[in-house]
């Protein structure tokens, strides 16, 4: 799609004959996330009914120009109150079975009819008009942060190996972020001007750490059998000296040493963690919608950096080698990779001899070789040296 190719974060809406007749467009989950993350509207905090309807001004990109239209955002007084929106005079711009791309620019919703628009052809032909100018300006703004980061990484790489800022599995990531001048923190927000940075070691023989962390996310305790990390630790942890630990990987491929495994419940839209005892006792659960939100927040745009590792005077050093640039994660692909065991869960919780419980996860991880499958469009790969 031309918007995705231009680096613009957009969501597709599919127009139905019934929807046009009833003046209804469903605010799908990806659209709700887009509007919330853009600060336009949060359906989750909106009550049902006409009194709670929100009106905003949106832009419809037509062949004759960009038109401002009043747009309603609301939840009907039905049982579920499924979020909806409607662009005023939308029938002038769409027909049944048309595909509409929705994106946000300067805090305002924009809609482009991909079925009838000739924007892609006009871009290729180098023609000039208002909608093309808008797409090009947004693309330039979107790409500027990525190009700035790429330039910084190449400059670091040109200066040779960097000294490890610490030891252990996190050393490569912390060292690269330190070289970039990024403070180390546990914020759920991306690292560099909206871009998440993920780094991994690459050995001289071509091998590399085989999993990358996507994000951390505790279970939804309100729907979980066990109501806290300490309860899971007490039930399934193991002793190492005076410390009770639960450091393990859990997946849908089968039970682990603690008897734990994952199960994707498509009907209920849940990820369940179960134990093999008692025919699959439930341990805890995550709403898939919440995992999707974390994915979209954390990996809207990501640089996956590979660095080779060497030791100089007994101290590890990292040479930046390459980076893969991804954007627009797919919730559907996330679910598929969960189901086939490509995306896994790591518990990282322990209780010290003093009784203090420390939780560093749970971490959702993906096999590095499968990272591109998680995103829409073709990832861009850059050599750094």
C-alpha positions, 0 to 999 in steps of 0.5 A: 500500500502506498501509505505503508511504503511511504512510512505512514502508519495507517489502518484499513477499513472495509466498507460494506453496503449495510454500513453505508446504508446505516451510516456505520463504520466499525472502529476496529481494534487497530483503529482504536489503538491508532486513535488512542496512541495518536491522542485523538480519542480513546474509546476505552474511556467513552460511555455508551449513547448519544450523550457521550458521542464525540465530534471531531473534524477529519480530512477526506482525501479526494481526487479534487482535493482534501475536504474537511468533514465532521466525524462522529466517534461513539459507542451505541447503546447495545449490549457490547457498545462496539466502537464506531465512527462515521464521516459526514457525507461519506457516501460521496466518497465511498461505495460498497466493498471499497477499502479506506486507509485511515491515518492521523496527521497533526492530530487530525484523522485523515481518510483515503479511498484506496479503491478509487484513488490514483495517488499511487500512479500519480506518485510514480508519475511525479505529478503534483497535487494536494494529497500527494504533497501531504503524503510526501511531507508526512513520509519525509517527517516519518523517515527523518528520525530513522535516518538520523538514528542510522547515521548515528549508528554508522558513526559509532560503527566507523569508530570501531568496537565499543567497550561493554557498559556492563556484563551479561545478556543485556550488555550489548543493548545497554552498551549501544544505547549508552553510545547513543546517549540514551539513558537506561530505563524500564519505560514502556515507550520506544528508545529513540524519537519513537523508534525502539532499539533491539540489539543482539550479539553475533558471533564470529562464526555467524551464530547469534542470540536466537531470541529477542525481547519484544516487551514485558507484560504481567498477566491480567490478574483480574481474570487469572487463577493466581493473582500475583507473581509471588503466587506463581513463584510459590506454586511453580518455583524451585530452590537455588541455594537460599533463593526461590526462583522461577526462571523458565521459558514457556511456549505453546510447543509443550510443557517445560520442566516446571510443567508449564505451557501456553495456550491461545484461546481464540474464542475468548481472545486470551493467552492462557498459561496452564500447568500439566498437573490436574489436566491443565490447571490454569495459572494465569491469563492475558487478554490478547487485545492488551498484548496487541496494545503493548506490541503496537506501542513498543514496536511501531518502528524498530531497529534490530541491531546485530553486533559482533563480540570480541574481548580485549584485555578480558573486557567484552567489546562490540562492533556494530555490523548491521541493522534491520528496520521494521515498522507496523507490527501485525496483530494477526501475525503476533497471534500466529507466531504465539500459536506456533511457538515462535513467540515465547514467554520468559518468567523472571521472578525470584524471592531472596533469603530476606523474603523480597520478591523481584519480578523482571518479566514476564518477557515476551520473546521472538526468534530473531530469524522470524522477526520480519514475519511479525511486521507488515511490508518489507523490512529494510536492512542496512550495513553499518560498516 
